[in-house]
Amino acid sequence: MSHASKGGPGAPADDGRSFEEAVRRLGQIVEQLEGGDLPLEASLTLFEEGVKLARVSQQRLDRAERRIEELLGEGDDGEPLVRPFDAKLEG
């Protein structure tokens, strides 16, 4: 079973971390890079991981925002617009 996100070709892979774990790891990466004590290759590897985590995190935030907009939306009859929750899509 793959944990790849459903963003189409070129979309960042979702490694299964929660949003909070991804943000925590991003903070660690920033601290390590700001330390400036890493060799170039290690810095590039960390930077690449950070970019992927940032993209996945942004996608999750975007999905959450769309979900909130759906929940706050109203149909022509004034009733809330909702759809069944699919946890697989929410990542």
C-alpha positions as CSV (number, residue, x, y, z in Angstrom):
1,M,0.0,0.0,0.0
2,S,1.4,3.4,-1.0
3,H,1.3,6.5,1.0
4,A,1.7,8.8,-2.1
5,S,-0.5,11.8,-2.1
6,K,-3.1,12.2,-4.7
7,G,-1.7,15.4,-6.2
8,G,-0.9,14.0,-9.7
9,P,2.5,13.7,-11.3
10,G,5.3,15.6,-9.5
11,A,3.3,15.8,-6.3
12,P,5.3,15.3,-3.1
13,A,5.2,11.9,-1.6
14,D,3.3,11.6,1.7
15,D,5.5,9.6,4.1
16,G,2.6,8.9,6.5
17,R,3.6,11.4,9.1
18,S,0.9,13.5,10.7
19,F,0.8,17.2,10.0
20,E,2.1,17.9,13.4
21,E,5.0,15.4,13.0
22,A,5.9,17.0,9.7
23,V,6.0,20.5,11.1
24,R,8.1,19.3,14.1
25,R,10.6,17.6,11.7
26,L,10.7,20.8,9.6
27,G,11.7,22.7,12.7
28,Q,14.5,20.2,13.4
29,I,15.7,20.5,9.8
30,V,15.7,24.3,10.0
31,E,17.7,24.2,13.3
32,Q,20.3,21.8,11.7
33,L,20.6,23.9,8.6
34,E,20.9,27.2,10.5
35,G,23.7,25.6,12.6
36,G,25.9,25.7,9.5
37,D,28.0,22.8,10.7
38,L,26.9,20.2,8.2
39,P,28.8,19.2,5.0
40,L,27.3,20.4,1.8
41,E,25.8,17.0,0.8
42,A,24.2,16.6,4.2
43,S,22.8,20.1,4.0
44,L,21.3,19.4,0.5
45,T,19.8,16.1,1.7
46,L,18.1,17.9,4.6
47,F,17.0,20.8,2.4
48,E,15.4,18.3,0.0
49,E,13.6,16.6,2.9
50,G,12.4,19.9,4.2
51,V,11.0,21.0,0.8
52,K,9.1,17.7,0.5
53,L,7.7,18.1,4.0
54,A,6.7,21.7,3.4
55,R,4.9,20.8,0.2
56,V,3.0,17.9,1.8
57,S,2.1,20.0,4.8
58,Q,0.8,22.8,2.5
59,Q,-1.3,20.3,0.6
60,R,-2.8,19.1,3.9
61,L,-3.5,22.7,5.0
62,D,-5.1,23.3,1.6
63,R,-7.4,20.2,1.9
64,A,-8.3,21.3,5.5
65,E,-9.2,24.8,4.2
66,R,-11.4,23.4,1.4
67,R,-13.1,21.1,3.9
68,I,-13.9,24.0,6.2
69,E,-15.2,26.0,3.2
70,E,-17.5,23.1,2.3
71,L,-18.7,22.8,5.9
72,L,-19.5,26.5,6.1
73,G,-21.1,26.6,2.7
74,E,-24.8,26.7,2.1
75,G,-26.9,25.3,-0.7
76,D,-29.7,27.2,-2.5
77,D,-32.1,26.0,0.2
78,G,-30.0,27.5,3.0
79,E,-29.0,24.1,4.3
80,P,-25.3,23.4,5.0
81,L,-23.4,21.8,2.1
82,V,-21.7,18.7,3.4
83,R,-20.3,15.5,1.9
84,P,-19.4,12.2,3.5
85,F,-16.0,12.4,5.3
86,D,-13.4,10.2,3.6
87,A,-10.4,9.9,6.0
88,K,-8.2,8.4,3.3
89,L,-8.5,11.6,1.3
90,E,-7.8,13.8,4.3
91,G,-4.4,12.3,4.9
